[in-house]
Amino acid sequence: MPKFSQYKMDQYYEAILQLRPKNEELLDYVRDQILKNNISVAKEINKKYGVDLYLSSRKFTTALARKLKKNFKGTIKASRSLYTRDRQTSKEVYRITILFKLKTQDL
């Protein structure tokens, strides 16, 4: 099981990884990668058709999505939403959402 944060400050996330449809083998692979890379999971929400994982690293999430596409033969859709503007650098800070959808023949 990925490490879940216990403090309010640890509820911070930079990326959402959506896994569709629900597949235990895929979810186990993702959890294993999260543990290996010591990434914190702010939330894990079980939906009707899959799972949403709120992760603390944008860079890790995009790399993981590429690994999933290579190993599980699915499709990736990525989007971003403006979260805030950095006060010191005045750069815009985005949160990303990545949808990984397995092909129907792999079910």
OpenMM code with the backbone's topology and positions (N, CA, C; nanometers):
from openmm import Vec3, app, unit

residues = "MET PRO LYS PHE SER GLN TYR LYS MET ASP GLN TYR TYR GLU ALA ILE LEU GLN LEU ARG PRO LYS ASN GLU GLU LEU LEU ASP TYR VAL ARG ASP GLN ILE LEU LYS ASN ASN ILE SER VAL ALA LYS GLU ILE ASN LYS LYS TYR GLY VAL ASP LEU TYR LEU SER SER ARG LYS PHE THR THR ALA LEU ALA ARG LYS LEU LYS LYS ASN PHE LYS GLY THR ILE LYS ALA SER ARG SER LEU TYR THR ARG ASP ARG GLN THR SER LYS GLU VAL TYR ARG ILE THR ILE LEU PHE LYS LEU LYS THR GLN ASP LEU".split()
positions = [
    Vec3(0.0847, -0.1181, 0.0000),
    Vec3(0.0000, 0.0000, 0.0000),
    Vec3(0.0890, 0.1240, 0.0000),
    Vec3(0.0597, 0.2232, -0.0840),
    Vec3(0.1387, 0.3463, -0.0868),
    Vec3(0.1276, 0.4210, 0.0458),
    Vec3(0.2312, 0.5004, 0.0725),
    Vec3(0.2256, 0.5737, 0.1992),
    Vec3(0.1273, 0.6895, 0.1869),
    Vec3(0.0362, 0.6942, 0.2803),
    Vec3(-0.0633, 0.7993, 0.2829),
    Vec3(-0.0220, 0.9031, 0.3860),
    Vec3(-0.0457, 1.0261, 0.3526),
    Vec3(-0.0054, 1.1336, 0.4420),
    Vec3(-0.1045, 1.1483, 0.5559),
    Vec3(-0.0536, 1.1928, 0.6703),
    Vec3(-0.1366, 1.2064, 0.7887),
    Vec3(-0.1579, 1.3512, 0.8278),
    Vec3(-0.0791, 1.4414, 0.7779),
    Vec3(-0.0879, 1.5814, 0.8169),
    Vec3(-0.1496, 1.6632, 0.7051),
    Vec3(-0.2075, 1.7743, 0.7422),
    Vec3(-0.2732, 1.8607, 0.6449),
    Vec3(-0.1747, 1.9086, 0.5380),
    Vec3(-0.0517, 1.9369, 0.5791),
    Vec3(0.0488, 1.9827, 0.4850),
    Vec3(0.0827, 1.8748, 0.3809),
    Vec3(0.0664, 1.7498, 0.4184),
    Vec3(0.0965, 1.6398, 0.3280),
    Vec3(-0.0179, 1.6084, 0.2324),
    Vec3(-0.1261, 1.6823, 0.2390),
    Vec3(-0.2370, 1.6612, 0.1470),
    Vec3(-0.2137, 1.7304, 0.0132),
    Vec3(-0.0977, 1.7910, -0.0040),
    Vec3(-0.0621, 1.8604, -0.1269),
    Vec3(-0.0398, 1.7602, -0.2393),
    Vec3(-0.0895, 1.7915, -0.3577),
    Vec3(-0.0653, 1.7068, -0.4736),
    Vec3(-0.0415, 1.7934, -0.5954),
    Vec3(0.0353, 1.7414, -0.6884),
    Vec3(0.0653, 1.8103, -0.8136),
    Vec3(0.0012, 1.7430, -0.9332),
    Vec3(-0.0387, 1.6174, -0.9179),
    Vec3(-0.0896, 1.5430, -1.0323),
    Vec3(-0.1962, 1.4433, -0.9895),
    Vec3(-0.2884, 1.4176, -1.0816),
    Vec3(-0.3909, 1.3154, -1.0617),
    Vec3(-0.3707, 1.2105, -1.1709),
    Vec3(-0.3587, 1.0856, -1.1293),
    Vec3(-0.3485, 0.9747, -1.2242),
    Vec3(-0.4796, 0.8986, -1.2194),
    Vec3(-0.5495, 0.8968, -1.3332),
    Vec3(-0.6772, 0.8270, -1.3423),
    Vec3(-0.6540, 0.6968, -1.4175),
    Vec3(-0.6916, 0.5850, -1.3564),
    Vec3(-0.6758, 0.4533, -1.4174),
    Vec3(-0.8134, 0.3998, -1.4529),
    Vec3(-0.8361, 0.3746, -1.5807),
    Vec3(-0.9646, 0.3242, -1.6291),
    Vec3(-0.9412, 0.2067, -1.7223),
    Vec3(-1.0202, 0.1036, -1.7200),
    Vec3(-1.1148, 0.0637, -1.6170),
    Vec3(-1.0414, 0.0036, -1.4982),
    Vec3(-1.1151, -0.0342, -1.3974),
    Vec3(-1.0548, -0.0897, -1.2752),
    Vec3(-0.9890, -0.2240, -1.3096),
    Vec3(-0.8601, -0.2343, -1.2773),
    Vec3(-0.7840, -0.3553, -1.3075),
    Vec3(-0.6820, -0.3733, -1.1953),
    Vec3(-0.6899, -0.4844, -1.1231),
    Vec3(-0.6036, -0.5064, -1.0068),
    Vec3(-0.4565, -0.5194, -1.0448),
    Vec3(-0.4275, -0.5842, -1.1569),
    Vec3(-0.2879, -0.5995, -1.1999),
    Vec3(-0.2251, -0.4625, -1.2282),
    Vec3(-0.2993, -0.3779, -1.2959),
    Vec3(-0.2531, -0.2424, -1.3257),
    Vec3(-0.2337, -0.1614, -1.1977),
    Vec3(-0.3286, -0.1690, -1.1071),
    Vec3(-0.3214, -0.0949, -0.9808),
    Vec3(-0.2043, -0.1425, -0.8942),
    Vec3(-0.1796, -0.2730, -0.8917),
    Vec3(-0.0656, -0.3257, -0.8169),
    Vec3(0.0666, -0.2758, -0.8745),
    Vec3(0.0756, -0.2699, -1.0067),
    Vec3(0.1965, -0.2196, -1.0722),
    Vec3(0.2205, -0.0730, -1.0351),
    Vec3(0.1157, 0.0070, -1.0381),
    Vec3(0.1269, 0.1497, -1.0055),
    Vec3(0.1674, 0.1680, -0.8592),
    Vec3(0.1053, 0.0944, -0.7701),
    Vec3(0.1398, 0.1049, -0.6275),
    Vec3(0.2851, 0.0651, -0.6027),
    Vec3(0.3321, -0.0379, -0.6725),
    Vec3(0.4706, -0.0814, -0.6592),
    Vec3(0.5670, 0.0284, -0.7048),
    Vec3(0.5370, 0.0934, -0.8170),
    Vec3(0.6210, 0.2016, -0.8676),
    Vec3(0.6222, 0.3209, -0.7710),
    Vec3(0.5083, 0.3499, -0.7110),
    Vec3(0.4987, 0.4602, -0.6147),
    Vec3(0.5859, 0.4322, -0.4923),
    Vec3(0.5812, 0.3089, -0.4433),
    Vec3(0.6639, 0.2724, -0.3275),
    Vec3(0.8124, 0.2767, -0.3600),
    Vec3(0.8499, 0.2283, -0.4776),
    Vec3(0.9909, 0.2269, -0.5173),
    Vec3(1.0489, 0.3680, -0.5249),
    Vec3(0.9685, 0.4632, -0.5690),
    Vec3(1.0165, 0.5996, -0.5897),
    Vec3(0.9861, 0.6928, -0.4725),
    Vec3(0.9287, 0.6374, -0.3660),
    Vec3(0.9015, 0.7139, -0.2449),
    Vec3(0.8166, 0.8390, -0.2721),
    Vec3(0.7109, 0.8212, -0.3482),
    Vec3(0.6168, 0.9284, -0.3808),
    Vec3(0.4991, 0.9199, -0.2833),
    Vec3(0.4565, 1.0337, -0.2330),
    Vec3(0.3426, 1.0308, -0.1404),
    Vec3(0.2112, 1.0411, -0.2177),
    Vec3(0.1107, 0.9737, -0.1636),
    Vec3(-0.0230, 0.9720, -0.2215),
    Vec3(-0.1133, 1.0500, -0.1272),
    Vec3(-0.1669, 1.1604, -0.1753),
    Vec3(-0.2547, 1.2421, -0.0909),
    Vec3(-0.3912, 1.1766, -0.0740),
    Vec3(-0.4440, 1.1204, -0.1829),
    Vec3(-0.5749, 1.0555, -0.1790),
    Vec3(-0.5782, 0.9422, -0.2796),
    Vec3(-0.6625, 0.8450, -0.2528),
    Vec3(-0.6948, 0.7414, -0.3499),
    Vec3(-0.8462, 0.7279, -0.3490),
    Vec3(-0.9072, 0.7597, -0.4621),
    Vec3(-1.0528, 0.7588, -0.4708),
    Vec3(-1.0956, 0.6487, -0.5671),
    Vec3(-1.1781, 0.5570, -0.5169),
    Vec3(-1.2323, 0.4515, -0.6014),
    Vec3(-1.3591, 0.5031, -0.6679),
    Vec3(-1.3593, 0.4992, -0.7986),
    Vec3(-1.4749, 0.5425, -0.8763),
    Vec3(-1.5458, 0.4188, -0.9319),
    Vec3(-1.6591, 0.4413, -0.9950),
    Vec3(-1.7358, 0.3309, -1.0523),
    Vec3(-1.6555, 0.2578, -1.1600),
    Vec3(-1.5807, 0.3323, -1.2414),
    Vec3(-1.5111, 0.2716, -1.3544),
    Vec3(-1.3601, 0.2672, -1.3377),
    Vec3(-1.3065, 0.3036, -1.2209),
    Vec3(-1.1621, 0.3018, -1.2047),
    Vec3(-1.1182, 0.3658, -1.0749),
    Vec3(-0.9923, 0.4115, -1.0742),
    Vec3(-0.9308, 0.4672, -0.9534),
    Vec3(-0.8625, 0.5987, -0.9880),
    Vec3(-0.8712, 0.6976, -0.8988),
    Vec3(-0.7988, 0.8236, -0.9104),
    Vec3(-0.6952, 0.8297, -0.7986),
    Vec3(-0.5688, 0.8532, -0.8362),
    Vec3(-0.4605, 0.8667, -0.7395),
    Vec3(-0.4079, 1.0088, -0.7442),
    Vec3(-0.4014, 1.0737, -0.6302),
    Vec3(-0.3518, 1.2105, -0.6192),
    Vec3(-0.2065, 1.2028, -0.5721),
    Vec3(-0.1126, 1.2337, -0.6608),
    Vec3(0.0299, 1.2133, -0.6354),
    Vec3(0.1036, 1.3452, -0.6170),
    Vec3(0.2185, 1.3377, -0.5501),
    Vec3(0.2925, 1.4577, -0.5127),
    Vec3(0.3928, 1.5043, -0.6182),
    Vec3(0.4072, 1.4335, -0.7301),
    Vec3(0.5078, 1.4708, -0.8287),
    Vec3(0.4523, 1.4657, -0.9711),
    Vec3(0.4585, 1.5793, -1.0403),
    Vec3(0.4165, 1.5835, -1.1811),
    Vec3(0.5111, 1.5027, -1.2687),
    Vec3(0.6398, 1.5193, -1.2449),
    Vec3(0.7410, 1.4527, -1.3268),
    Vec3(0.7286, 1.3002, -1.3169),
    Vec3(0.7126, 1.2499, -1.1963),
    Vec3(0.6963, 1.1057, -1.1769),
    Vec3(0.5700, 1.0560, -1.2449),
    Vec3(0.4606, 1.1304, -1.2341),
    Vec3(0.3334, 1.0876, -1.2903),
    Vec3(0.3397, 1.0769, -1.4420),
    Vec3(0.4045, 1.1726, -1.5086),
    Vec3(0.4162, 1.1637, -1.6540),
    Vec3(0.5063, 1.0474, -1.6954),
    Vec3(0.6134, 1.0244, -1.6206),
    Vec3(0.7019, 0.9114, -1.6510),
    Vec3(0.6289, 0.7788, -1.6293),
    Vec3(0.5503, 0.7708, -1.5234),
    Vec3(0.4738, 0.6500, -1.4952),
    Vec3(0.3707, 0.6241, -1.6044),
    Vec3(0.3080, 0.7287, -1.6541),
    Vec3(0.2099, 0.7127, -1.7615),
    Vec3(0.2756, 0.6541, -1.8870),
    Vec3(0.3975, 0.6990, -1.9179),
    Vec3(0.4691, 0.6432, -2.0331),
    Vec3(0.5009, 0.4951, -2.0116),
    Vec3(0.5392, 0.4589, -1.8885),
    Vec3(0.5665, 0.3181, -1.8572),
    Vec3(0.4398, 0.2337, -1.8702),
    Vec3(0.3284, 0.2884, -1.8234),
    Vec3(0.2022, 0.2150, -1.8334),
    Vec3(0.1635, 0.1920, -1.9782),
    Vec3(0.1825, 0.2919, -2.0607),
    Vec3(0.1482, 0.2787, -2.2025),
    Vec3(0.2341, 0.1714, -2.2682),
    Vec3(0.3606, 0.1665, -2.2312),
    Vec3(0.4515, 0.0681, -2.2886),
    Vec3(0.4205, -0.0735, -2.2403),
    Vec3(0.3935, -0.0894, -2.1105),
    Vec3(0.3752, -0.2226, -2.0526),
    Vec3(0.2337, -0.2785, -2.0636),
    Vec3(0.1336, -0.1914, -2.0667),
    Vec3(-0.0047, -0.2389, -2.0632),
    Vec3(-0.0851, -0.2071, -2.1894),
    Vec3(-0.0256, -0.1444, -2.2870),
    Vec3(-0.0913, -0.1169, -2.4160),
    Vec3(-0.2237, -0.0434, -2.4001),
    Vec3(-0.2144, 0.0789, -2.3537),
    Vec3(-0.3320, 0.1622, -2.3385),
    Vec3(-0.3107, 0.2977, -2.4020),
    Vec3(-0.4020, 0.3883, -2.3768),
    Vec3(-0.3908, 0.5236, -2.4302),
    Vec3(-0.3793, 0.6219, -2.3141),
    Vec3(-0.3150, 0.7353, -2.3431),
    Vec3(-0.2943, 0.8400, -2.2428),
    Vec3(-0.3588, 0.9687, -2.2918),
    Vec3(-0.4280, 1.0352, -2.2016),
    Vec3(-0.4775, 1.1702, -2.2270),
    Vec3(-0.4327, 1.2562, -2.1107),
    Vec3(-0.3745, 1.3697, -2.1418),
    Vec3(-0.3230, 1.4583, -2.0366),
    Vec3(-0.3874, 1.5958, -2.0490),
    Vec3(-0.4130, 1.6555, -1.9352),
    Vec3(-0.4640, 1.7922, -1.9320),
    Vec3(-0.4030, 1.8615, -1.8118),
    Vec3(-0.4114, 1.9926, -1.8115),
    Vec3(-0.3584, 2.0679, -1.6985),
    Vec3(-0.4556, 2.1776, -1.6618),
    Vec3(-0.4490, 2.2169, -1.5355),
    Vec3(-0.5328, 2.3263, -1.4895),
    Vec3(-0.4469, 2.4189, -1.4036),
    Vec3(-0.4728, 2.5458, -1.4159),
    Vec3(-0.3966, 2.6454, -1.3421),
    Vec3(-0.4287, 2.6333, -1.1935),
    Vec3(-0.3254, 2.6178, -1.1121),
    Vec3(-0.3430, 2.6035, -0.9680),
    Vec3(-0.3188, 2.7361, -0.8962),
    Vec3(-0.2048, 2.7992, -0.9251),
    Vec3(-0.1705, 2.9256, -0.8602),
    Vec3(-0.0592, 2.9929, -0.9393),
    Vec3(-0.0166, 3.1059, -0.8910),
    Vec3(0.0978, 3.1759, -0.9482),
    Vec3(0.2034, 3.1886, -0.8393),
    Vec3(0.3270, 3.1494, -0.8720),
    Vec3(0.4371, 3.1565, -0.7768),
    Vec3(0.4638, 3.3028, -0.7427),
    Vec3(0.4677, 3.3347, -0.6154),
    Vec3(0.4844, 3.4743, -0.5727),
    Vec3(0.6234, 3.5282, -0.6012),
    Vec3(0.7240, 3.4423, -0.5928),
    Vec3(0.8611, 3.4901, -0.6117),
    Vec3(0.8983, 3.5041, -0.7583),
    Vec3(0.8581, 3.4051, -0.8404),
    Vec3(0.9000, 3.4064, -0.9810),
    Vec3(0.7903, 3.4544, -1.0751),
    Vec3(0.6701, 3.4694, -1.0272),
    Vec3(0.5533, 3.5092, -1.1059),
    Vec3(0.5202, 3.4096, -1.2175),
    Vec3(0.5669, 3.2871, -1.2035),
    Vec3(0.5329, 3.1828, -1.3007),
    Vec3(0.4032, 3.1158, -1.2578),
    Vec3(0.3279, 3.0711, -1.3568),
    Vec3(0.2041, 3.0007, -1.3281),
    Vec3(0.2343, 2.8557, -1.2920),
    Vec3(0.1659, 2.8046, -1.1906),
    Vec3(0.1857, 2.6681, -1.1433),
    Vec3(0.0616, 2.5875, -1.1804),
    Vec3(0.0827, 2.4767, -1.2500),
    Vec3(-0.0270, 2.3932, -1.2987),
    Vec3(-0.0311, 2.2602, -1.2255),
    Vec3(-0.1517, 2.2059, -1.2136),
    Vec3(-0.1712, 2.0674, -1.1720),
    Vec3(-0.2106, 1.9908, -1.2972),
    Vec3(-0.1580, 1.8692, -1.3109),
    Vec3(-0.1906, 1.7910, -1.4303),
    Vec3(-0.2819, 1.6748, -1.3932),
    Vec3(-0.3610, 1.6352, -1.4898),
    Vec3(-0.4456, 1.5174, -1.4781),
    Vec3(-0.4114, 1.4267, -1.5947),
    Vec3(-0.3749, 1.3029, -1.5652),
    Vec3(-0.3413, 1.2080, -1.6701),
    Vec3(-0.4379, 1.0907, -1.6602),
    Vec3(-0.5053, 1.0632, -1.7718),
    Vec3(-0.5966, 0.9504, -1.7816),
    Vec3(-0.5246, 0.8388, -1.8558),
    Vec3(-0.5143, 0.7224, -1.7939),
    Vec3(-0.4629, 0.6041, -1.8618),
    Vec3(-0.5781, 0.5085, -1.8800),
    Vec3(-0.6073, 0.4751, -2.0062),
    Vec3(-0.7198, 0.3895, -2.0379),
    Vec3(-0.6695, 0.2647, -2.1089),
    Vec3(-0.6972, 0.1489, -2.0496),
    Vec3(-0.6578, 0.0224, -2.1110),
    Vec3(-0.7392, -0.0022, -2.2370),
    Vec3(-0.6763, -0.0681, -2.3335),
    Vec3(-0.7521, -0.1087, -2.4507),
    Vec3(-0.8491, -0.2195, -2.4113),
    Vec3(-0.9632, -0.2281, -2.4788),
    Vec3(-1.0683, -0.3208, -2.4397),
    Vec3(-1.0254, -0.4665, -2.4536),
    Vec3(-0.9342, -0.4968, -2.5436),
    Vec3(-0.8910, -0.6361, -2.5614),
    Vec3(-0.8034, -0.6841, -2.4478),
    Vec3(-0.7447, -0.5936, -2.3668),
    Vec3(-0.6602, -0.6325, -2.2548),
    Vec3(-0.7397, -0.6634, -2.1287),
    Vec3(-0.8690, -0.6415, -2.1317),
    Vec3(-0.9507, -0.6668, -2.0142),
    Vec3(-0.9672, -0.8152, -1.9977),
] * unit.nanometer
topology = app.Topology()
chain = topology.addChain("A")
for resn in residues:
    res = topology.addResidue(resn, chain)
    for name in ("N", "CA", "C"):
        topology.addAtom(name, app.Element.getBySymbol(name[0]), res)
